[in-house]
Amino acid sequence: MSYPSHYKYTDQHEWVSVTGDVATVGITHHAQDALGDIVHVELPAVGKTFAKGKSACEVESVKAVSDVYAPVSGTVTEVNGALDGNEAVINSDPHGGGWLFKLKLSNPGELEGLMDVGAYEAIA
Amino acid sequence: MRRTPFHEFHKEAGARLIDFGGWEMPVQYTGILEEHAACRERVGLFDVSHMGEVWFRGPKAMDAVSHLVTNDVKKLALGQAMYTAMCNERGGIVDDLIVYNVAPEEVLICVNAANRDKDYNWMITHNPMGVDIVNESDSWCQLAIQGRTAEALLQTLTDVPLAGIKNYWFAAGTVAGIPRCIIARTGYTGEDGFEVFCPAGAADILWPAIQAAGKPLGLANIGLGARDTLRLEMKYCLYGNDINDDTTPLEGGLAWVTKLDKGEFIGRDPILAQKAAGVPKRLVGLVVEGRIARPHSPIVQNGVVVGEVTSGTRSPSLGLNLAIGYVPAGSAAVGTAFDIDIRGSMAPAKVAKTPFYTRPY
């Protein structure tokens, strides 16, 4: 699976897609592959604010639970309710339909610290 | 890391390998959910060669085994097997085992992988009758064939009439041209099926033969991930998680294999004493709402931690979040409500009837 070239990435295997001042966040193909079949997601509450690097969400496979960290600071504006009962989308379409939550950026400058696709592919 | 004789086949099949108690074992081939479903709906093949094989030989072989284990193994007919616990002097479980009555002076014990050396050392240092005890674990490989078409599959590879082998019985015979195999109608999945012991040197013949025979039946290779979800749906104990050296068979739900009236065995007195005084905690099955409990999640009753989850997963067959854990014996009845502390948030849970899963055939 290829990594979208217009996304930013973290070394925790999350991706960020920015439109205006809102960042959509998900986990990468590499992360979903390492986790295996995903069966549960604990999404954050809309309106909740996270500092960069704080655990915002939990993704659970059959075997294990994994934290998803806020790649940038912001306030949750929307979560992907379509995942409820349909968590396998994170495995099958991690960079698209498997998105997790959207953050209104509180410090857009943090985006500069994320990896571009070339840098991420080197670690994925 | 230690490897089974089937290691190269696992790599070839694209398995993801993990360290399981010092063994490099497949955790999955195509995916846990897919493998789980294949075993429940068709048939699955598991490499369980990491399990150990210890042989007791001599006129008093079965007496020596009976001294070590909780179940009444002296009742075994030739060709019959029995699940049992083996306890220490405190009544704690050294391991859970299957004992096979192979011949009048020959008993096979199958032990858990992580306990191979511990069990063997325990056995040879608790052998007052001085019988011959040999750890042949490295000389044997073992495959489990589990699922509703397991018998049809295996019958194409052996002349031993499998329909005549009842649950927890076994027969010796030739499988895929390999002599001196042991075919046991046992398993750890809740499905019908067999576990086949085979001389390790013949592993290269056995694996491809089973693959070929299984192809028309939709045979799937199954890793430790689905092995765990399958056994958890049955509330079969996983040694080290659900039971250990500090839990007694009465606590661990193994009273049914603990025959306190069979005569002396190691651990009998403390187990009798515990029975008389009252068992403090019991291993129960729980259905958890909303979240997946994991080992060590605290079990809470009226705001107080009263127990701990020992195994937990999402059940692929039932779509429920299942857990196994210890609760106070007085609160072990089916339907009793608890909260489970899952990383700081409380999920309601109820004691459920087990096995959680019942096969439909």
Interface residues (C-beta under 8 A of the other chain):
Chain A: G36 D37 V39 H40 E42 E58 E60 S61 V62 K63 A64 V65
Chain B: V27 Q28 G31 I32 L33 E34 G225 D228 T229 R291 I292 R294 T313 R314 P316 N321 R343
